[in-house]
Amino acid sequence: MTQHFEVEPVTPTIGGNVIGLDLSQPLSDEAFEQLHAAFLERKALFFRDQNISLDQHKAFGRRFGELHIHPASSPYKADGVSHPEILFLHADENTTRTAGDTWHSDVSCDPEPPMASILRLVKIPPSGGDTLFASMYAAYDALSDPMKRYLGELTATHDGAANYRDRAKRRDNFIEDKEYPRNSHPVVRTHPETGRKALYINTAFTSHINDVPKAESDALLSFLYQHNTNAAFQCRFQWSENAIAMWDNRCTLHHAMWDYYPNVRSGFRVTVQGDKPL
């Protein structure tokens, strides 16, 4: 069966609204190839009205690769069934810090960080709660040639401890001796499928740039963090119930706005395994 759908750009730089695709149905090979090409081109894709089960959510993610298990969460359970591939995200009047409340690439502290994240929200606040996405291709391209050359020789440490320990303390599941991933990655990575270069540092996980003085690392990161969030590199997604956002962690950052307190925002995410940034 042929599956017809369209992808409408959100901005010239990033984002695509996928129109006419029902993710509760298995993707044909032709539809998958078309969607995969759109994913690489637009970097973040958005789907409305996708009332899918957890198993259908996981099946869609597996079309893109093996699923990633989050290093700092417990397996989600529904009807007595454990779903270790599912990350449950929830915020309400008791929340003191939300997931994704700063610009980041998901689990960049892993040795092989996720290539894609697929989030479906099942309960949204009456207002607020948008997610912003930024193209790190555009951020890299906007740098001067001397800066590109300089950054292209550097690596940075991505450390999950500070982020995940703080989250665990706020959720009363802190374990003193639990270890979290800590790995070094290039400051400029080359996308394994498109061959394009993208900046690869973020405020949630990057602790420092390696092999330079601390003052130099701090100054560089401060500049890059501000540079990366230029509005010209961004798009903004306003959620609706059962909407899905899918983004490429290899070349984007995202920021979940926490401007809806004390209202509820809940959803489920699967992430697709990636490879070592090069």
NUVEX-990425 format. One line per field, with one value per residue (C-alpha): residue in one letter; x, y, z; residue number from 1. Coordinates in nm, 4 decimals. Example, Ala and Ser with C-alpha at 12.3 -4.5 7.8 and 13.67 -1.06 7.14 Angstrom:
BEGIN
rest <- (A / S);
xx <- (1.2300 / 1.3670);
yy <- (-0.4500 / -0.1060);
zz <- (0.7800 / 0.7140);
nr <- (1 / 2);
//
This chain:
BEGIN
rest <- (M / T / Q / H / F / E / V / E / P / V / T / P / T / I / G / G / N / V / I / G / L / D / L / S / Q / P / L / S / D / E / A / F / E / Q / L / H / A / A / F / L / E / R / K / A / L / F / F / R / D / Q / N / I / S / L / D / Q / H / K / A / F / G / R / R / F / G / E / L / H / I / H / P / A / S / S / P / Y / K / A / D / G / V / S / H / P / E / I / L / F / L / H / A / D / E / N / T / T / R / T / A / G / D / T / W / H / S / D / V / S / C / D / P / E / P / P / M / A / S / I / L / R / L / V / K / I / P / P / S / G / G / D / T / L / F / A / S / M / Y / A / A / Y / D / A / L / S / D / P / M / K / R / Y / L / G / E / L / T / A / T / H / D / G / A / A / N / Y / R / D / R / A / K / R / R / D / N / F / I / E / D / K / E / Y / P / R / N / S / H / P / V / V / R / T / H / P / E / T / G / R / K / A / L / Y / I / N / T / A / F / T / S / H / I / N / D / V / P / K / A / E / S / D / A / L / L / S / F / L / Y / Q / H / N / T / N / A / A / F / Q / C / R / F / Q / W / S / E / N / A / I / A / M / W / D / N / R / C / T / L / H / H / A / M / W / D / Y / Y / P / N / V / R / S / G / F / R / V / T / V / Q / G / D / K / P / L);
xx <- (0.0000 / 0.1380 / 0.1542 / 0.1284 / 0.2382 / 0.3902 / 0.6556 / 0.6052 / 0.9103 / 0.8665 / 1.1520 / 1.4045 / 1.6676 / 1.5052 / 1.1830 / 0.9204 / 0.5494 / 0.4627 / 0.1106 / -0.0926 / 0.1110 / -0.0430 / 0.2331 / 0.0042 / 0.0531 / 0.3813 / 0.5846 / 0.6358 / 0.9940 / 0.9117 / 0.7516 / 1.0420 / 1.2964 / 1.1001 / 1.0646 / 1.4300 / 1.5363 / 1.3083 / 1.4528 / 1.8079 / 1.7094 / 1.4823 / 1.6593 / 1.3373 / 1.0005 / 0.6583 / 0.3506 / -0.0010 / -0.2782 / -0.0739 / -0.2685 / -0.0245 / 0.0556 / 0.3909 / 0.4673 / 0.3827 / 0.6003 / 0.8918 / 0.8286 / 0.8474 / 1.1766 / 1.3203 / 1.2767 / 1.5679 / 1.7849 / 1.8189 / 1.6663 / 1.8768 / 1.8313 / 1.8626 / 2.1479 / 1.9640 / 1.6062 / 1.4210 / 1.2234 / 0.8731 / 0.5991 / 0.2460 / -0.0109 / 0.2598 / 0.4840 / 0.8301 / 0.9363 / 1.3061 / 1.3214 / 1.0506 / 1.1408 / 0.8393 / 0.8534 / 0.6183 / 0.5909 / 0.3232 / 0.2762 / 0.5267 / 0.8052 / 1.1143 / 1.3103 / 1.1921 / 1.3783 / 1.5261 / 1.4995 / 1.8240 / 1.9677 / 2.1084 / 2.1565 / 2.0139 / 2.2608 / 2.5654 / 2.7686 / 2.7321 / 3.0239 / 2.7827 / 2.5085 / 2.1589 / 2.1139 / 1.7421 / 1.4775 / 1.1042 / 0.8757 / 0.4950 / 0.3055 / -0.0219 / -0.1110 / -0.0283 / -0.0752 / -0.3453 / -0.0677 / 0.3104 / 0.5304 / 0.6690 / 0.9966 / 1.2643 / 1.5050 / 1.8287 / 2.0373 / 2.4008 / 2.4829 / 2.3692 / 2.5607 / 2.8817 / 2.8339 / 2.7931 / 3.1401 / 3.4434 / 3.6902 / 3.9650 / 3.7220 / 3.6127 / 3.9764 / 4.0488 / 3.7407 / 3.7925 / 4.1064 / 3.9392 / 3.7512 / 3.5281 / 3.4251 / 3.0560 / 2.9738 / 2.6324 / 2.7002 / 2.6028 / 2.2810 / 2.1635 / 2.2670 / 2.0723 / 1.7694 / 1.7904 / 1.8071 / 1.4979 / 1.3115 / 1.4227 / 1.5973 / 1.9555 / 2.2170 / 2.5470 / 2.7863 / 2.6001 / 2.8229 / 2.7090 / 2.8627 / 3.1530 / 3.3130 / 3.5067 / 3.3736 / 3.4859 / 3.3669 / 3.2867 / 3.1438 / 3.0830 / 2.7367 / 2.7796 / 2.4995 / 2.5128 / 2.8842 / 2.8012 / 2.9820 / 2.7945 / 2.8888 / 2.8607 / 2.8643 / 2.5728 / 2.5025 / 2.3504 / 2.6467 / 2.9619 / 3.1839 / 3.4941 / 3.7031 / 4.0000 / 4.3691 / 4.3252 / 4.3419 / 4.0207 / 3.9769 / 4.0036 / 3.7581 / 3.5095 / 3.5317 / 3.4916 / 3.1955 / 3.0281 / 3.0630 / 2.9437 / 2.6439 / 2.5250 / 2.6060 / 2.4221 / 2.0901 / 2.0717 / 1.7058 / 1.8087 / 1.9099 / 1.5821 / 1.2269 / 0.9585 / 0.7054 / 0.3741 / 0.2474 / -0.0991 / -0.2287 / -0.0756 / 0.1668 / 0.5116 / 0.8423 / 1.1414 / 1.4840 / 1.8408 / 2.0667 / 2.3749 / 2.3082 / 2.0477 / 1.9979 / 1.6585 / 1.5110 / 1.1812 / 1.0277 / 0.9116 / 0.6693 / 0.3520 / 0.3935 / 0.1871 / 0.0125 / 0.0764 / 0.2837 / 0.3380 / 0.4689 / 0.6796 / 1.0112 / 1.2137 / 1.5662 / 1.7529 / 2.1090 / 2.3824 / 2.7531 / 3.0721 / 3.0954 / 3.3792);
yy <- (0.0000 / 0.3393 / 0.5927 / 0.9505 / 1.2387 / 1.5821 / 1.7666 / 2.1397 / 2.3425 / 2.5280 / 2.7711 / 2.7820 / 2.6479 / 2.3700 / 2.1827 / 2.0061 / 1.9407 / 1.5910 / 1.5935 / 1.2795 / 1.0040 / 0.7668 / 0.6273 / 0.3594 / 0.1819 / 0.0168 / 0.2269 / 0.0861 / 0.0847 / 0.3632 / 0.5778 / 0.5156 / 0.6223 / 0.9402 / 1.0138 / 0.9377 / 1.1789 / 1.4476 / 1.3824 / 1.4369 / 1.7492 / 1.9162 / 1.7844 / 1.7964 / 1.6564 / 1.7142 / 1.4917 / 1.5757 / 1.3484 / 1.0314 / 0.8240 / 0.5327 / 0.2651 / 0.2273 / -0.0735 / 0.1240 / 0.4083 / 0.1696 / 0.0034 / 0.3404 / 0.4185 / 0.0807 / 0.1628 / 0.4024 / 0.1728 / -0.0074 / 0.1739 / 0.3452 / 0.2874 / 0.6048 / 0.5820 / 0.7733 / 0.6428 / 0.3354 / 0.1213 / 0.2551 / 0.0076 / -0.0048 / -0.2750 / -0.4803 / -0.4705 / -0.3144 / -0.0859 / -0.0022 / 0.1773 / 0.4245 / 0.7422 / 0.8906 / 1.2700 / 1.4448 / 1.7861 / 1.9199 / 2.1469 / 1.9383 / 1.9619 / 2.1590 / 2.1017 / 1.9717 / 1.7518 / 1.9427 / 2.2858 / 2.4046 / 2.3796 / 2.0309 / 1.7249 / 1.4150 / 1.2098 / 1.3577 / 1.2219 / 0.8654 / 0.7126 / 0.6687 / 0.9283 / 0.8762 / 0.9684 / 1.0492 / 1.1193 / 1.0680 / 1.2343 / 1.2070 / 1.4269 / 1.2861 / 1.5724 / 1.9335 / 2.2512 / 2.4993 / 2.7372 / 2.7312 / 2.4231 / 2.4750 / 2.3137 / 2.5079 / 2.3426 / 2.4865 / 2.3703 / 2.3156 / 2.2994 / 2.6619 / 2.7511 / 2.6028 / 2.7580 / 3.1047 / 3.0962 / 3.2582 / 3.0318 / 3.0875 / 2.9914 / 2.6812 / 2.5742 / 2.6340 / 2.4535 / 2.1688 / 2.0652 / 2.0576 / 1.8033 / 1.8616 / 1.6523 / 1.5685 / 1.4662 / 1.3372 / 1.3511 / 1.7100 / 1.6996 / 1.3553 / 1.3850 / 1.7101 / 1.5498 / 1.2446 / 1.4619 / 1.6538 / 1.3276 / 1.1670 / 0.8760 / 0.9910 / 0.7150 / 0.8443 / 0.6091 / 0.5802 / 0.6567 / 0.8373 / 0.8492 / 1.0857 / 1.0992 / 1.3295 / 1.4250 / 1.6607 / 2.0197 / 1.9985 / 1.6647 / 1.5350 / 1.3932 / 1.0253 / 1.0339 / 1.3813 / 1.4556 / 1.8065 / 1.9622 / 2.0674 / 2.2195 / 1.9606 / 2.1212 / 2.1991 / 2.3545 / 2.0417 / 1.8075 / 1.9831 / 2.0491 / 2.1889 / 2.1970 / 1.9658 / 2.0611 / 2.4384 / 2.6620 / 2.6829 / 3.0535 / 2.9854 / 2.6945 / 2.9036 / 3.1927 / 2.9677 / 2.7807 / 3.1052 / 3.2398 / 2.9172 / 2.8745 / 3.2227 / 3.1762 / 2.8438 / 2.9911 / 3.2611 / 3.2863 / 3.2553 / 2.8935 / 2.7985 / 2.6806 / 2.6523 / 2.3707 / 2.4342 / 2.1033 / 1.9539 / 1.6352 / 1.3223 / 1.5264 / 1.3800 / 1.5578 / 1.3720 / 1.5318 / 1.4527 / 1.4770 / 1.4721 / 1.8169 / 1.9896 / 2.1257 / 2.1574 / 2.3393 / 2.2435 / 2.5655 / 2.5417 / 2.8329 / 2.6429 / 2.5833 / 2.4591 / 2.2886 / 1.9331 / 1.8246 / 1.4505 / 1.2278 / 0.9358 / 0.9331 / 0.6723 / 0.7381 / 0.5624 / 0.4488 / 0.6462 / 0.6090 / 0.7661 / 1.1325 / 1.1942);
zz <- (0.0000 / -0.0982 / 0.1845 / 0.0627 / 0.2845 / 0.2559 / 0.4555 / 0.4951 / 0.6102 / 0.9388 / 0.8730 / 0.5882 / 0.8296 / 1.0320 / 1.1016 / 0.8935 / 0.9501 / 0.8268 / 0.6836 / 0.6083 / 0.7749 / 1.0329 / 1.2541 / 1.3969 / 1.0649 / 0.9640 / 0.7238 / 0.3766 / 0.2546 / 0.0103 / 0.2812 / 0.5174 / 0.2565 / 0.1911 / 0.5628 / 0.6322 / 0.3585 / 0.5046 / 0.8502 / 0.7256 / 0.5345 / 0.7924 / 1.1084 / 1.3157 / 1.2077 / 1.3630 / 1.3424 / 1.4701 / 1.6010 / 1.6493 / 1.9041 / 1.9095 / 2.1668 / 2.3397 / 2.1204 / 1.8050 / 1.9310 / 1.9776 / 1.6413 / 1.4661 / 1.6399 / 1.5422 / 1.1742 / 1.2261 / 1.4390 / 1.7693 / 2.0648 / 2.3297 / 2.7042 / 2.9106 / 3.1662 / 3.4402 / 3.4349 / 3.5528 / 3.3055 / 3.2500 / 3.3450 / 3.2044 / 3.2853 / 3.4511 / 3.1437 / 3.1610 / 2.8749 / 2.9337 / 2.5964 / 2.7035 / 2.8910 / 3.0728 / 3.1006 / 3.3391 / 3.5040 / 3.7386 / 4.0422 / 4.2415 / 3.9847 / 4.0825 / 3.7622 / 3.4258 / 3.1799 / 2.8893 / 3.0495 / 2.8898 / 2.5391 / 2.4862 / 2.2685 / 2.4366 / 2.6426 / 2.4678 / 2.7612 / 2.6285 / 2.4342 / 2.1419 / 2.1956 / 2.0504 / 1.6861 / 1.7143 / 1.9762 / 1.9227 / 2.1792 / 2.1987 / 2.4449 / 2.5761 / 2.8107 / 2.7369 / 2.9410 / 2.8372 / 2.7303 / 2.7128 / 2.6959 / 2.3450 / 2.2381 / 2.0502 / 1.8069 / 1.6661 / 1.3701 / 1.4598 / 1.0875 / 1.0644 / 1.3810 / 1.2390 / 0.8943 / 1.0489 / 1.2093 / 1.0501 / 0.8712 / 1.1346 / 1.4122 / 1.2195 / 1.1847 / 1.5525 / 1.6834 / 1.4383 / 1.6306 / 1.9737 / 2.1815 / 2.4830 / 2.7803 / 2.8162 / 3.1735 / 3.2821 / 3.6563 / 3.7365 / 3.5345 / 3.6405 / 4.0064 / 4.0387 / 3.8744 / 4.1026 / 4.4161 / 4.3095 / 4.2473 / 4.5751 / 4.4018 / 4.4514 / 4.4880 / 4.6257 / 4.4457 / 4.1153 / 3.8188 / 3.5054 / 3.1574 / 3.0919 / 2.7477 / 2.5166 / 2.1729 / 1.8963 / 1.9331 / 1.5615 / 1.4529 / 1.1013 / 1.0446 / 0.9471 / 0.6887 / 0.5344 / 0.5741 / 0.7001 / 0.9952 / 1.3090 / 1.6421 / 1.9180 / 2.2618 / 2.4937 / 2.8323 / 2.9890 / 2.9442 / 2.8206 / 3.1226 / 2.9507 / 2.6349 / 2.6655 / 2.6589 / 2.6865 / 2.9975 / 3.1995 / 3.1260 / 2.7533 / 2.7776 / 2.9742 / 2.7276 / 2.4248 / 2.5685 / 2.6746 / 2.3203 / 2.1582 / 2.3878 / 2.3001 / 1.9323 / 1.9072 / 2.0172 / 1.7512 / 1.6488 / 1.2830 / 1.3497 / 1.5213 / 1.4841 / 1.7540 / 1.7954 / 1.9695 / 2.1012 / 2.0725 / 2.2340 / 2.0759 / 1.8676 / 1.8027 / 1.7559 / 1.6147 / 1.6000 / 1.4950 / 1.8007 / 1.5791 / 1.4356 / 1.6541 / 2.0019 / 2.1675 / 2.4662 / 2.6335 / 2.7672 / 3.1280 / 3.1204 / 3.2150 / 3.5914 / 3.7769 / 3.4854 / 3.3702 / 3.0707 / 3.0128 / 2.7392 / 2.6277 / 2.4432 / 2.2637 / 2.1440 / 1.8661 / 1.9206 / 1.7499 / 1.6888 / 1.8165 / 1.7116 / 1.4660);
nr <- (1 / 2 / 3 / 4 / 5 / 6 / 7 / 8 / 9 / 10 / 11 / 12 / 13 / 14 / 15 / 16 / 17 / 18 / 19 / 20 / 21 / 22 / 23 / 24 / 25 / 26 / 27 / 28 / 29 / 30 / 31 / 32 / 33 / 34 / 35 / 36 / 37 / 38 / 39 / 40 / 41 / 42 / 43 / 44 / 45 / 46 / 47 / 48 / 49 / 50 / 51 / 52 / 53 / 54 / 55 / 56 / 57 / 58 / 59 / 60 / 61 / 62 / 63 / 64 / 65 / 66 / 67 / 68 / 69 / 70 / 71 / 72 / 73 / 74 / 75 / 76 / 77 / 78 / 79 / 80 / 81 / 82 / 83 / 84 / 85 / 86 / 87 / 88 / 89 / 90 / 91 / 92 / 93 / 94 / 95 / 96 / 97 / 98 / 99 / 100 / 101 / 102 / 103 / 104 / 105 / 106 / 107 / 108 / 109 / 110 / 111 / 112 / 113 / 114 / 115 / 116 / 117 / 118 / 119 / 120 / 121 / 122 / 123 / 124 / 125 / 126 / 127 / 128 / 129 / 130 / 131 / 132 / 133 / 134 / 135 / 136 / 137 / 138 / 139 / 140 / 141 / 142 / 143 / 144 / 145 / 146 / 147 / 148 / 149 / 150 / 151 / 152 / 153 / 154 / 155 / 156 / 157 / 158 / 159 / 160 / 161 / 162 / 163 / 164 / 165 / 166 / 167 / 168 / 169 / 170 / 171 / 172 / 173 / 174 / 175 / 176 / 177 / 178 / 179 / 180 / 181 / 182 / 183 / 184 / 185 / 186 / 187 / 188 / 189 / 190 / 191 / 192 / 193 / 194 / 195 / 196 / 197 / 198 / 199 / 200 / 201 / 202 / 203 / 204 / 205 / 206 / 207 / 208 / 209 / 210 / 211 / 212 / 213 / 214 / 215 / 216 / 217 / 218 / 219 / 220 / 221 / 222 / 223 / 224 / 225 / 226 / 227 / 228 / 229 / 230 / 231 / 232 / 233 / 234 / 235 / 236 / 237 / 238 / 239 / 240 / 241 / 242 / 243 / 244 / 245 / 246 / 247 / 248 / 249 / 250 / 251 / 252 / 253 / 254 / 255 / 256 / 257 / 258 / 259 / 260 / 261 / 262 / 263 / 264 / 265 / 266 / 267 / 268 / 269 / 270 / 271 / 272 / 273 / 274 / 275 / 276 / 277 / 278);
//
